[in-house]
Amino acid sequence: MCDLNAYLLKEGKEELFLENVDVIRPEGDTVYLKSLFGEERWFEGAIKEILAIKRKIVLQPAPKH
Amino acid sequence: MCDLNAYLLKEGKEELFLENVDVIRPEGDTVYLKSLFGEERWFEGAIKEILAIKRKIVLQPAPKH
């Protein structure tokens, strides 16, 4: 299975946000993620990068106003 | 291997853009993609969605001005 693990970039470190991600959909200023198990999360920020072979998504929080 | 195939959404149809994609990185109004074989492409537009289990990225062209 080629599901991905989503990490959140926080103060230069990667923190696990959601495992076994199947669907990722940028929606304006948020990113919608859905896991294999139907778990849904909305992340305020953007995709920084996806590393498919490492099965990894890195998410970057929206800048604070 | 969990590389992805990138498709471009064109008039409601999906057209193959780049196979065996490993790295995807949104960069402003473009999306950088790099294949397993080191092939690099810059796409003018955005990520519409990623379907990990289907090993698929769908790209949406930037609206024309």
Backbone of each chain as nested JSON, in Angstrom:
{
  "chains": [
    {"id": "A", "residues": [
      {"number": 1, "name": "MET", "atoms": {"N": [0.84, -1.197, 0.0], "CA": [0.0, 0.0, 0.0], "C": [0.875, 1.247, 0.0]}},
      {"number": 2, "name": "CYS", "atoms": {"N": [0.431, 2.218, -0.781], "CA": [1.227, 3.432, -0.929], "C": [0.6, 4.625, -0.221]}},
      {"number": 3, "name": "ASP", "atoms": {"N": [0.015, 4.384, 0.935], "CA": [-0.482, 5.509, 1.72], "C": [0.706, 6.32, 2.24]}},
      {"number": 4, "name": "LEU", "atoms": {"N": [0.429, 7.534, 2.69], "CA": [1.493, 8.46, 3.1], "C": [1.34, 8.855, 4.565]}},
      {"number": 5, "name": "ASN", "atoms": {"N": [2.406, 9.311, 5.159], "CA": [2.317, 9.878, 6.504], "C": [2.52, 11.38, 6.396]}},
      {"number": 6, "name": "ALA", "atoms": {"N": [1.634, 12.121, 7.047], "CA": [1.697, 13.582, 6.962], "C": [2.386, 14.138, 8.202]}},
      {"number": 7, "name": "TYR", "atoms": {"N": [3.372, 14.99, 7.967], "CA": [4.114, 15.646, 9.042], "C": [3.899, 17.136, 8.948]}},
      {"number": 8, "name": "LEU", "atoms": {"N": [3.907, 17.746, 10.107], "CA": [3.735, 19.185, 10.222], "C": [5.106, 19.765, 10.574]}},
      {"number": 9, "name": "LEU", "atoms": {"N": [5.506, 20.784, 9.825], "CA": [6.789, 21.439, 10.081], "C": [6.595, 22.502, 11.157]}},
      {"number": 10, "name": "LYS", "atoms": {"N": [7.233, 22.299, 12.308], "CA": [7.034, 23.19, 13.454], "C": [8.397, 23.545, 14.042]}},
      {"number": 11, "name": "GLU", "atoms": {"N": [8.742, 24.814, 13.97], "CA": [10.041, 25.287, 14.444], "C": [11.187, 24.434, 13.888]}},
      {"number": 12, "name": "GLY", "atoms": {"N": [11.091, 24.167, 12.612], "CA": [12.159, 23.437, 11.922], "C": [12.135, 21.933, 12.135]}},
      {"number": 13, "name": "LYS", "atoms": {"N": [11.203, 21.465, 12.979], "CA": [11.115, 20.022, 13.229], "C": [9.831, 19.448, 12.643]}},
      {"number": 14, "name": "GLU", "atoms": {"N": [9.893, 18.185, 12.306], "CA": [8.708, 17.525, 11.745], "C": [7.976, 16.749, 12.835]}},
      {"number": 15, "name": "GLU", "atoms": {"N": [6.68, 17.017, 12.895], "CA": [5.829, 16.396, 13.906], "C": [4.75, 15.596, 13.169]}},
      {"number": 16, "name": "LEU", "atoms": {"N": [4.517, 14.388, 13.581], "CA": [3.514, 13.564, 12.896], "C": [2.126, 14.203, 13.025]}},
      {"number": 17, "name": "PHE", "atoms": {"N": [1.438, 14.349, 11.909], "CA": [0.116, 14.977, 11.913], "C": [-0.98, 13.939, 11.679]}},
      {"number": 18, "name": "LEU", "atoms": {"N": [-0.808, 13.099, 10.676], "CA": [-1.795, 12.05, 10.371], "C": [-1.103, 10.922, 9.609]}},
      {"number": 19, "name": "GLU", "atoms": {"N": [-1.38, 9.701, 10.037], "CA": [-0.795, 8.529, 9.38], "C": [-1.734, 7.947, 8.346]}},
      {"number": 20, "name": "ASN", "atoms": {"N": [-1.19, 7.117, 7.473], "CA": [-1.977, 6.343, 6.495], "C": [-2.898, 7.218, 5.652]}},
      {"number": 21, "name": "VAL", "atoms": {"N": [-2.337, 8.323, 5.173], "CA": [-3.125, 9.262, 4.379], "C": [-3.303, 8.734, 2.954]}},
      {"number": 22, "name": "ASP", "atoms": {"N": [-4.536, 8.789, 2.498], "CA": [-4.833, 8.373, 1.124], "C": [-5.114, 9.593, 0.244]}},
      {"number": 23, "name": "VAL", "atoms": {"N": [-5.993, 10.497, 0.705], "CA": [-6.409, 11.651, -0.103], "C": [-5.861, 12.951, 0.49]}},
      {"number": 24, "name": "ILE", "atoms": {"N": [-5.293, 13.786, -0.358], "CA": [-4.815, 15.121, 0.051], "C": [-5.377, 16.095, -0.977]}},
      {"number": 25, "name": "ARG", "atoms": {"N": [-6.039, 17.142, -0.48], "CA": [-6.651, 18.103, -1.4], "C": [-6.495, 19.508, -0.855]}},
      {"number": 26, "name": "PRO", "atoms": {"N": [-5.658, 20.358, -1.497], "CA": [-5.563, 21.75, -1.057], "C": [-6.906, 22.437, -1.316]}},
      {"number": 27, "name": "GLU", "atoms": {"N": [-7.398, 23.173, -0.321], "CA": [-8.68, 23.878, -0.451], "C": [-8.488, 25.28, 0.108]}},
      {"number": 28, "name": "GLY", "atoms": {"N": [-8.12, 26.205, -0.749], "CA": [-7.859, 27.574, -0.304], "C": [-6.695, 27.58, 0.672]}},
      {"number": 29, "name": "ASP", "atoms": {"N": [-6.926, 28.103, 1.878], "CA": [-5.85, 28.206, 2.863], "C": [-5.746, 26.979, 3.753]}},
      {"number": 30, "name": "THR", "atoms": {"N": [-6.476, 25.926, 3.403], "CA": [-6.386, 24.703, 4.196], "C": [-6.029, 23.523, 3.287]}},
      {"number": 31, "name": "VAL", "atoms": {"N": [-5.62, 22.455, 3.935], "CA": [-5.354, 21.212, 3.208], "C": [-6.238, 20.142, 3.843]}},
      {"number": 32, "name": "TYR", "atoms": {"N": [-7.03, 19.501, 3.019], "CA": [-7.894, 18.412, 3.481], "C": [-7.121, 17.102, 3.348]}},
      {"number": 33, "name": "LEU", "atoms": {"N": [-7.148, 16.301, 4.407], "CA": [-6.488, 14.986, 4.371], "C": [-7.457, 13.928, 4.842]}},
      {"number": 34, "name": "LYS", "atoms": {"N": [-7.407, 12.78, 4.208], "CA": [-8.263, 11.667, 4.616], "C": [-7.415, 10.411, 4.659]}},
      {"number": 35, "name": "SER", "atoms": {"N": [-7.538, 9.7, 5.763], "CA": [-6.735, 8.484, 5.904], "C": [-7.46, 7.29, 5.294]}},
      {"number": 36, "name": "LEU", "atoms": {"N": [-6.734, 6.216, 5.177], "CA": [-7.272, 4.926, 4.717], "C": [-8.464, 4.488, 5.545]}},
      {"number": 37, "name": "PHE", "atoms": {"N": [-8.474, 4.923, 6.81], "CA": [-9.505, 4.475, 7.744], "C": [-10.655, 5.468, 7.845]}},
      {"number": 38, "name": "GLY", "atoms": {"N": [-10.671, 6.42, 6.931], "CA": [-11.774, 7.374, 6.869], "C": [-11.618, 8.557, 7.806]}},
      {"number": 39, "name": "GLU", "atoms": {"N": [-10.489, 8.633, 8.5], "CA": [-10.251, 9.776, 9.392], "C": [-9.986, 11.017, 8.538]}},
      {"number": 40, "name": "GLU", "atoms": {"N": [-10.683, 12.111, 8.84], "CA": [-10.525, 13.343, 8.064], "C": [-9.92, 14.451, 8.922]}},
      {"number": 41, "name": "ARG", "atoms": {"N": [-9.015, 15.211, 8.311], "CA": [-8.434, 16.351, 9.021], "C": [-8.326, 17.517, 8.046]}},
      {"number": 42, "name": "TRP", "atoms": {"N": [-8.486, 18.722, 8.595], "CA": [-8.279, 19.934, 7.811], "C": [-7.112, 20.67, 8.45]}},
      {"number": 43, "name": "PHE", "atoms": {"N": [-6.119, 20.966, 7.661], "CA": [-4.919, 21.61, 8.175], "C": [-4.84, 23.04, 7.674]}},
      {"number": 44, "name": "GLU", "atoms": {"N": [-4.65, 23.993, 8.6], "CA": [-4.534, 25.402, 8.185], "C": [-3.126, 25.687, 7.73]}},
      {"number": 45, "name": "GLY", "atoms": {"N": [-2.924, 25.664, 6.454], "CA": [-1.603, 25.887, 5.906], "C": [-1.537, 25.297, 4.513]}},
      {"number": 46, "name": "ALA", "atoms": {"N": [-0.356, 24.865, 4.146], "CA": [-0.159, 24.408, 2.768], "C": [0.754, 23.186, 2.729]}},
      {"number": 47, "name": "ILE", "atoms": {"N": [0.785, 22.562, 1.569], "CA": [1.722, 21.46, 1.339], "C": [3.098, 22.077, 1.089]}},
      {"number": 48, "name": "LYS", "atoms": {"N": [4.086, 21.63, 1.823], "CA": [5.456, 22.091, 1.557], "C": [6.092, 21.176, 0.519]}},
      {"number": 49, "name": "GLU", "atoms": {"N": [6.06, 19.885, 0.79], "CA": [6.508, 18.948, -0.237], "C": [5.976, 17.552, 0.006]}},
      {"number": 50, "name": "ILE", "atoms": {"N": [6.006, 16.763, -1.049], "CA": [5.618, 15.359, -0.972], "C": [6.803, 14.544, -1.467]}},
      {"number": 51, "name": "LEU", "atoms": {"N": [7.197, 13.576, -0.665], "CA": [8.281, 12.676, -1.039], "C": [7.655, 11.288, -1.15]}},
      {"number": 52, "name": "ALA", "atoms": {"N": [7.333, 10.901, -2.379], "CA": [6.545, 9.682, -2.595], "C": [7.284, 8.422, -2.141]}},
      {"number": 53, "name": "ILE", "atoms": {"N": [8.541, 8.313, -2.498], "CA": [9.286, 7.096, -2.16], "C": [9.424, 6.96, -0.637]}},
      {"number": 54, "name": "LYS", "atoms": {"N": [9.582, 8.08, 0.02], "CA": [9.638, 8.077, 1.495], "C": [8.235, 8.029, 2.107]}},
      {"number": 55, "name": "ARG", "atoms": {"N": [7.204, 8.052, 1.259], "CA": [5.8, 7.996, 1.686], "C": [5.493, 9.08, 2.719]}},
      {"number": 56, "name": "LYS", "atoms": {"N": [5.878, 10.284, 2.354], "CA": [5.84, 11.401, 3.29], "C": [5.266, 12.675, 2.672]}},
      {"number": 57, "name": "ILE", "atoms": {"N": [4.405, 13.336, 3.436], "CA": [3.918, 14.673, 3.061], "C": [4.391, 15.609, 4.154]}},
      {"number": 58, "name": "VAL", "atoms": {"N": [4.95, 16.744, 3.788], "CA": [5.319, 17.751, 4.784], "C": [4.382, 18.94, 4.618]}},
      {"number": 59, "name": "LEU", "atoms": {"N": [3.743, 19.329, 5.723], "CA": [2.785, 20.431, 5.742], "C": [3.405, 21.622, 6.46]}},
      {"number": 60, "name": "GLN", "atoms": {"N": [3.09, 22.801, 5.94], "CA": [3.624, 24.031, 6.523], "C": [2.457, 24.865, 7.037]}},
      {"number": 61, "name": "PRO", "atoms": {"N": [2.486, 25.235, 8.326], "CA": [1.373, 26.021, 8.871], "C": [1.27, 27.376, 8.173]}},
      {"number": 62, "name": "ALA", "atoms": {"N": [0.058, 27.911, 8.089], "CA": [-0.173, 29.247, 7.545], "C": [0.542, 30.251, 8.449]}},
      {"number": 63, "name": "PRO", "atoms": {"N": [1.121, 31.326, 7.865], "CA": [1.761, 32.336, 8.714], "C": [0.717, 32.993, 9.616]}},
      {"number": 64, "name": "LYS", "atoms": {"N": [1.141, 33.342, 10.834], "CA": [0.196, 33.971, 11.776], "C": [0.055, 35.444, 11.496]}},
      {"number": 65, "name": "HIS", "atoms": {"N": [-1.164, 35.998, 11.664], "CA": [-1.416, 37.418, 11.375], "C": [-1.42, 38.226, 12.673]}}
    ]},
    {"id": "B", "residues": [
      {"number": 1, "name": "MET", "atoms": {"N": [7.565, 0.085, -4.871], "CA": [7.862, 1.513, -4.958], "C": [6.559, 2.313, -4.99]}},
      {"number": 2, "name": "CYS", "atoms": {"N": [6.567, 3.414, -4.27], "CA": [5.354, 4.218, -4.174], "C": [5.462, 5.531, -4.935]}},
      {"number": 3, "name": "ASP", "atoms": {"N": [6.107, 5.494, -6.085], "CA": [6.126, 6.693, -6.916], "C": [4.721, 6.946, -7.463]}},
      {"number": 4, "name": "LEU", "atoms": {"N": [4.496, 8.168, -7.946], "CA": [3.159, 8.589, -8.381], "C": [3.163, 8.956, -9.87]}},
      {"number": 5, "name": "ASN", "atoms": {"N": [1.995, 8.943, -10.463], "CA": [1.872, 9.449, -11.83], "C": [1.098, 10.755, -11.776]}},
      {"number": 6, "name": "ALA", "atoms": {"N": [1.643, 11.762, -12.455], "CA": [1.006, 13.089, -12.426], "C": [0.163, 13.288, -13.685]}},
      {"number": 7, "name": "TYR", "atoms": {"N": [-1.084, 13.693, -13.473], "CA": [-2.012, 13.968, -14.558], "C": [-2.402, 15.431, -14.524]}},
      {"number": 8, "name": "LEU", "atoms": {"N": [-2.636, 15.941, -15.704], "CA": [-3.034, 17.326, -15.871], "C": [-4.514, 17.319, -16.224]}},
      {"number": 9, "name": "LEU", "atoms": {"N": [-5.293, 18.122, -15.51], "CA": [-6.733, 18.218, -15.778], "C": [-6.957, 19.243, -16.888]}},
      {"number": 10, "name": "LYS", "atoms": {"N": [-7.458, 18.773, -18.027], "CA": [-7.599, 19.627, -19.209], "C": [-8.984, 19.407, -19.792]}},
      {"number": 11, "name": "GLU", "atoms": {"N": [-9.802, 20.446, -19.754], "CA": [-11.189, 20.359, -20.249], "C": [-11.915, 19.148, -19.652]}},
      {"number": 12, "name": "GLY", "atoms": {"N": [-11.735, 18.979, -18.362], "CA": [-12.433, 17.916, -17.642], "C": [-11.823, 16.535, -17.814]}},
      {"number": 13, "name": "LYS", "atoms": {"N": [-10.769, 16.438, -18.652], "CA": [-10.129, 15.128, -18.863], "C": [-8.734, 15.12, -18.259]}},
      {"number": 14, "name": "GLU", "atoms": {"N": [-8.303, 13.942, -17.877], "CA": [-6.963, 13.815, -17.304], "C": [-5.972, 13.342, -18.36]}},
      {"number": 15, "name": "GLU", "atoms": {"N": [-4.883, 14.093, -18.446], "CA": [-3.851, 13.827, -19.441], "C": [-2.554, 13.53, -18.676]}},
      {"number": 16, "name": "LEU", "atoms": {"N": [-1.859, 12.491, -19.05], "CA": [-0.62, 12.15, -18.347], "C": [0.409, 13.263, -18.507]}},
      {"number": 17, "name": "PHE", "atoms": {"N": [0.975, 13.719, -17.4], "CA": [1.952, 14.811, -17.436], "C": [3.37, 14.291, -17.163]}},
      {"number": 18, "name": "LEU", "atoms": {"N": [3.51, 13.483, -16.133], "CA": [4.834, 12.915, -15.801], "C": [4.645, 11.638, -14.997]}},
      {"number": 19, "name": "GLU", "atoms": {"N": [5.369, 10.602, -15.383], "CA": [5.285, 9.313, -14.684], "C": [6.381, 9.193, -13.637]}},
      {"number": 20, "name": "ASN", "atoms": {"N": [6.19, 8.249, -12.731], "CA": [7.21, 7.882, -11.742], "C": [7.708, 9.068, -10.932]}},
      {"number": 21, "name": "VAL", "atoms": {"N": [6.756, 9.88, -10.483], "CA": [7.113, 11.083, -9.732], "C": [7.47, 10.718, -8.293]}},
      {"number": 22, "name": "ASP", "atoms": {"N": [8.594, 11.268, -7.84], "CA": [9.019, 11.051, -6.455], "C": [8.79, 12.31, -5.61]}},
      {"number": 23, "name": "VAL", "atoms": {"N": [9.25, 13.465, -6.123], "CA": [9.172, 14.719, -5.361], "C": [8.173, 15.681, -5.998]}},
      {"number": 24, "name": "ILE", "atoms": {"N": [7.303, 16.257, -5.172], "CA": [6.342, 17.282, -5.616], "C": [6.473, 18.435, -4.63]}},
      {"number": 25, "name": "ARG", "atoms": {"N": [6.681, 19.645, -5.17], "CA": [6.86, 20.794, -4.286], "C": [6.161, 22.01, -4.887]}},
      {"number": 26, "name": "PRO", "atoms": {"N": [5.061, 22.487, -4.257], "CA": [4.437, 23.723, -4.747], "C": [5.402, 24.892, -4.532]}},
      {"number": 27, "name": "GLU", "atoms": {"N": [5.574, 25.711, -5.547], "CA": [6.485, 26.871, -5.452], "C": [5.766, 28.061, -6.057]}},
      {"number": 28, "name": "GLY", "atoms": {"N": [5.061, 28.806, -5.23], "CA": [4.287, 29.951, -5.721], "C": [3.223, 29.475, -6.685]}},
      {"number": 29, "name": "ASP", "atoms": {"N": [3.253, 29.998, -7.911], "CA": [2.218, 29.636, -8.892], "C": [2.606, 28.432, -9.74]}},
      {"number": 30, "name": "THR", "atoms": {"N": [3.684, 27.765, -9.357], "CA": [4.083, 26.577, -10.112], "C": [4.209, 25.374, -9.165]}},
      {"number": 31, "name": "VAL", "atoms": {"N": [4.26, 24.221, -9.76], "CA": [4.489, 22.997, -8.993], "C": [5.725, 22.331, -9.595]}},
      {"number": 32, "name": "TYR", "atoms": {"N": [6.703, 22.076, -8.745], "CA": [7.917, 21.391, -9.181], "C": [7.719, 19.89, -9.001]}},
      {"number": 33, "name": "LEU", "atoms": {"N": [8.066, 19.13, -10.028], "CA": [7.965, 17.669, -9.94], "C": [9.278, 17.045, -10.387]}},
      {"number": 34, "name": "LYS", "atoms": {"N": [9.675, 16.0, -9.689], "CA": [10.908, 15.298, -10.077], "C": [10.625, 13.808, -10.083]}},
      {"number": 35, "name": "SER", "atoms": {"N": [11.001, 13.161, -11.155], "CA": [10.747, 11.72, -11.258], "C": [11.873, 10.931, -10.601]}},
      {"number": 36, "name": "LEU", "atoms": {"N": [11.623, 9.652, -10.438], "CA": [12.62, 8.701, -9.937], "C": [13.905, 8.734, -10.751]}},
      {"number": 37, "name": "PHE", "atoms": {"N": [13.762, 9.102, -12.023], "CA": [14.894, 9.054, -12.944], "C": [15.557, 10.415, -13.095]}},
      {"number": 38, "name": "GLY", "atoms": {"N": [15.183, 11.332, -12.214], "CA": [15.833, 12.637, -12.198], "C": [15.232, 13.635, -13.179]}},
      {"number": 39, "name": "GLU", "atoms": {"N": [14.178, 13.241, -13.87], "CA": [13.522, 14.163, -14.8], "C": [12.778, 15.233, -13.998]}},
      {"number": 40, "name": "GLU", "atoms": {"N": [13.0, 16.495, -14.333], "CA": [12.376, 17.597, -13.606], "C": [11.396, 18.349, -14.493]}},
      {"number": 41, "name": "ARG", "atoms": {"N": [10.249, 18.707, -13.916], "CA": [9.271, 19.502, -14.658], "C": [8.707, 20.568, -13.723]}},
      {"number": 42, "name": "TRP", "atoms": {"N": [8.398, 21.731, -14.329], "CA": [7.716, 22.789, -13.582], "C": [6.359, 22.987, -14.243]}},
      {"number": 43, "name": "PHE", "atoms": {"N": [5.324, 22.897, -13.437], "CA": [3.966, 23.005, -13.972], "C": [3.34, 24.31, -13.52]}},
      {"number": 44, "name": "GLU", "atoms": {"N": [2.804, 25.089, -14.474], "CA": [2.14, 26.351, -14.116], "C": [0.724, 26.076, -13.665]}},
      {"number": 45, "name": "GLY", "atoms": {"N": [0.542, 26.019, -12.378], "CA": [-0.765, 25.726, -11.828], "C": [-0.611, 25.219, -10.415]}},
      {"number": 46, "name": "ALA", "atoms": {"N": [-1.528, 24.372, -10.024], "CA": [-1.551, 23.927, -8.624], "C": [-1.918, 22.447, -8.541]}},
      {"number": 47, "name": "ILE", "atoms": {"N": [-1.699, 21.893, -7.361], "CA": [-2.132, 20.522, -7.086], "C": [-3.64, 20.565, -6.848]}},
      {"number": 48, "name": "LYS", "atoms": {"N": [-4.374, 19.74, -7.557], "CA": [-5.811, 19.637, -7.302], "C": [-6.048, 18.579, -6.223]}},
      {"number": 49, "name": "GLU", "atoms": {"N": [-5.507, 17.404, -6.446], "CA": [-5.565, 16.395, -5.394], "C": [-4.535, 15.314, -5.593]}},
      {"number": 50, "name": "ILE", "atoms": {"N": [-4.269, 14.611, -4.5], "CA": [-3.361, 13.466, -4.533], "C": [-4.136, 12.278, -3.998]}},
      {"number": 51, "name": "LEU", "atoms": {"N": [-4.107, 11.198, -4.767], "CA": [-4.766, 9.964, -4.346], "C": [-3.65, 8.936, -4.189]}},
      {"number": 52, "name": "ALA", "atoms": {"N": [-3.211, 8.749, -2.957], "CA": [-2.01, 7.948, -2.703], "C": [-2.183, 6.486, -3.108]}},
      {"number": 53, "name": "ILE", "atoms": {"N": [-3.312, 5.905, -2.73], "CA": [-3.517, 4.481, -3.024], "C": [-3.578, 4.24, -4.54]}},
      {"number": 54, "name": "LYS", "atoms": {"N": [-4.158, 5.201, -5.234], "CA": [-4.19, 5.111, -6.704], "C": [-2.88, 5.602, -7.33]}},
      {"number": 55, "name": "ARG", "atoms": {"N": [-1.947, 6.052, -6.492], "CA": [-0.625, 6.527, -6.93], "C": [-0.781, 7.607, -8.008]}},
      {"number": 56, "name": "LYS", "atoms": {"N": [-1.581, 8.583, -7.675], "CA": [-1.986, 9.581, -8.652], "C": [-1.958, 10.998, -8.085]}},
      {"number": 57, "name": "ILE", "atoms": {"N": [-1.412, 11.925, -8.866], "CA": [-1.487, 13.363, -8.548], "C": [-2.279, 13.994, -9.674]}},
      {"number": 58, "name": "VAL", "atoms": {"N": [-3.237, 14.846, -9.338], "CA": [-3.971, 15.581, -10.371], "C": [-3.576, 17.053, -10.261]}},
      {"number": 59, "name": "LEU", "atoms": {"N": [-3.124, 17.61, -11.386], "CA": [-2.683, 19.005, -11.445], "C": [-3.71, 19.84, -12.196]}},
      {"number": 60, "name": "GLN", "atoms": {"N": [-3.882, 21.062, -11.726], "CA": [-4.849, 21.961, -12.358], "C": [-4.1, 23.166, -12.905]}},
      {"number": 61, "name": "PRO", "atoms": {"N": [-4.252, 23.454, -14.209], "CA": [-3.542, 24.595, -14.782], "C": [-3.971, 25.903, -14.141]}},
      {"number": 62, "name": "ALA", "atoms": {"N": [-3.068, 26.874, -14.09], "CA": [-3.383, 28.214, -13.584], "C": [-4.429, 28.829, -14.513]}},
      {"number": 63, "name": "PRO", "atoms": {"N": [-5.386, 29.598, -13.956], "CA": [-6.368, 30.242, -14.834], "C": [-5.658, 31.235, -15.759]}},
      {"number": 64, "name": "LYS", "atoms": {"N": [-6.163, 31.333, -16.994], "CA": [-5.544, 32.256, -17.967], "C": [-6.015, 33.676, -17.735]}},
      {"number": 65, "name": "HIS", "atoms": {"N": [-5.102, 34.638, -17.917], "CA": [-5.448, 36.048, -17.68], "C": [-5.738, 36.759, -18.996]}}
    ]}
  ]
}
